[in-house]
Amino acid sequence: MSDGPALPADAPRQPVAGGAVPSDYQVGPGDVLEISVWKEEGLTKDALVRPDGGLTFPLVGEIHAGGKTVDQINQEIVKGLSGYLSEPAVSVAVKLANQKFYVVGKVNKPGEFPSPARIDVMQAISMAGGLTPFADDDDIRILRREGGRVVSYTFDYGSVSGGDDLDQNIVLRGGDVVVVP
């Protein structure tokens, strides 16, 4: 693994449960989508994304939502309803994002952690019980899937904890892996 770039200050942020999500947020298993069709009360529902990434919506049938953005899912529902309704007005929102991140390596409690709110790298390390005495704190990596590939970002714990390079302390996304060598 080669040295990765530092995370940009404008890196997309982890969605907050019940709040707005970034436009590039990819829906995943366990997310709850609030889907409503204007003037069609019977077509308003909360839909849980199944472990296989799918969900079922009335009149549309099976939708593969996993890995798609809210806008892409919205367009798919509009297309499916167009055979039944004239110009359907559909709204899709993430009601609850069920995302997890992982902290592995030389921390006191490595593992999988739920991310119900905005968790940054320092908070994630704290949730994992902090660094062990033998951790290489200036070469921590954040592994993130972006566009079908894994990107590695560097994080210097000593620098950030000392008040420098605070832009490195970004909010984690679901699926991110913090690796402490």
C-alpha positions in Angstrom: 0.0 0.0 0.0 1.5 3.3 -1.0 1.2 6.6 0.9 -2.3 7.9 0.2 -3.3 11.5 -0.1 -4.5 13.5 2.9 -8.2 13.7 3.1 -9.6 16.9 1.6 -11.3 19.4 3.9 -14.5 19.1 1.9 -14.6 15.3 2.0 -18.2 14.1 2.2 -19.5 13.6 5.7 -21.3 10.7 7.3 -25.0 11.2 7.4 -26.8 11.8 10.7 -29.6 9.5 11.6 -32.9 11.1 10.7 -31.1 14.0 9.0 -30.2 15.1 5.5 -27.6 13.0 3.7 -25.0 14.2 1.2 -26.2 13.9 -2.4 -23.5 11.2 -3.1 -24.5 9.1 -0.1 -24.9 5.5 -1.2 -27.8 3.6 0.4 -26.9 0.3 2.1 -28.4 -2.6 3.9 -30.1 -1.6 7.1 -30.9 1.9 5.9 -34.6 3.0 6.3 -35.9 5.0 3.4 -39.0 7.3 3.7 -40.7 7.1 0.3 -43.8 9.2 -0.5 -45.8 9.8 -3.6 -47.7 13.1 -3.7 -51.5 12.7 -3.6 -51.1 8.9 -3.3 -51.3 8.2 0.5 -51.3 4.5 -0.1 -47.9 4.8 -1.7 -46.2 6.4 1.2 -44.1 4.1 3.3 -40.9 3.5 5.2 -38.8 0.8 3.4 -36.0 -1.1 5.1 -33.1 -2.0 2.7 -32.6 -5.7 3.1 -29.1 -7.3 3.6 -29.0 -8.1 -0.1 -29.5 -4.3 -0.9 -33.0 -4.8 -2.2 -36.4 -3.3 -1.3 -39.9 -3.8 -2.6 -42.2 -0.9 -3.4 -45.9 -1.1 -4.4 -46.6 -1.1 -8.2 -42.8 -0.9 -8.9 -41.8 -4.3 -7.4 -38.2 -5.1 -6.6 -35.6 -2.3 -6.5 -31.9 -2.9 -6.0 -31.2 0.1 -3.7 -27.8 -0.9 -2.3 -25.0 1.2 -3.7 -27.3 3.8 -5.3 -27.9 7.4 -4.3 -31.3 8.6 -3.1 -31.7 10.5 -6.4 -31.1 7.3 -8.4 -33.7 5.4 -6.3 -36.1 8.2 -6.8 -35.7 8.1 -10.5 -36.2 4.3 -10.6 -39.5 4.6 -8.6 -40.7 7.4 -10.8 -40.0 5.3 -13.9 -41.8 2.3 -12.3 -44.9 4.3 -11.4 -45.1 6.1 -14.7 -47.1 3.2 -16.1 -49.8 3.7 -13.4 -49.7 7.4 -12.6 -49.4 10.5 -14.7 -46.2 12.4 -13.8 -45.7 10.9 -10.4 -44.1 13.2 -7.8 -41.9 11.0 -5.7 -39.9 11.9 -2.6 -37.2 9.6 -1.2 -35.2 10.4 1.9 -32.9 8.4 4.2 -34.8 8.2 7.5 -32.2 6.2 9.3 -28.7 5.4 8.2 -27.5 2.1 9.6 -23.8 2.4 8.9 -20.8 1.0 10.7 -17.1 1.7 10.7 -14.2 -0.4 11.8 -11.0 0.2 13.8 -8.3 -2.5 13.6 -4.7 -2.9 14.6 -2.9 -1.5 17.7 -5.9 -0.1 19.6 -7.2 -1.4 23.0 -10.6 -2.6 21.7 -10.5 -3.2 17.9 -13.8 -4.0 16.2 -16.9 -2.9 14.4 -18.7 0.3 15.7 -22.1 1.7 14.8 -22.1 5.2 13.4 -25.4 6.7 14.3 -24.0 10.2 14.3 -21.0 12.2 12.9 -18.0 10.3 14.2 -14.5 11.7 13.3 -11.2 9.8 13.3 -10.2 10.9 16.8 -13.6 9.9 18.3 -13.3 6.5 16.5 -9.9 5.8 18.0 -11.4 6.8 21.4 -14.3 4.4 20.9 -11.8 1.7 20.3 -10.2 2.3 23.7 -7.3 4.5 22.4 -3.9 3.5 21.0 -1.7 0.9 22.5 1.8 1.9 23.6 3.3 0.3 20.5 1.0 1.9 17.9 2.6 3.8 15.1 0.6 7.0 15.6 1.9 9.0 12.7 1.0 6.4 10.0 -2.7 5.6 10.7 -4.7 4.8 7.6 -8.3 5.3 6.7 -9.4 2.9 4.0 -12.5 4.0 2.1 -14.3 2.6 -0.9 -14.8 5.2 -3.6 -16.1 4.5 -7.1 -15.5 0.8 -6.9 -11.9 1.0 -5.6 -10.3 1.3 -2.2 -8.5 4.5 -1.4 -6.0 4.8 1.5 -5.7 8.1 3.4 -3.1 8.9 6.0 -3.8 10.3 9.5 -1.2 11.6 11.9 -2.6 11.1 15.4 0.3 12.9 17.1 -0.1 16.0 14.9 -3.9 16.2 15.3 -3.9 15.6 19.0 -1.3 18.4 19.3 -3.6 20.8 17.5 -2.0 20.7 14.1 -3.3 19.5 10.8 -6.9 19.4 12.1 -8.3 18.9 8.6 -7.1 15.3 8.8 -9.7 14.7 11.6 -12.6 14.1 9.1 -15.9 12.5 9.7 -16.0 8.8 8.9 -18.4 7.2 6.4 -20.1 3.9 6.8 -17.7 1.1 5.8 -14.6 3.1 6.5 -11.7 1.1 8.2 -9.3 2.9 10.5 -6.0 0.9 10.5 -3.6 1.6 13.3 -0.2 -0.1 12.6 
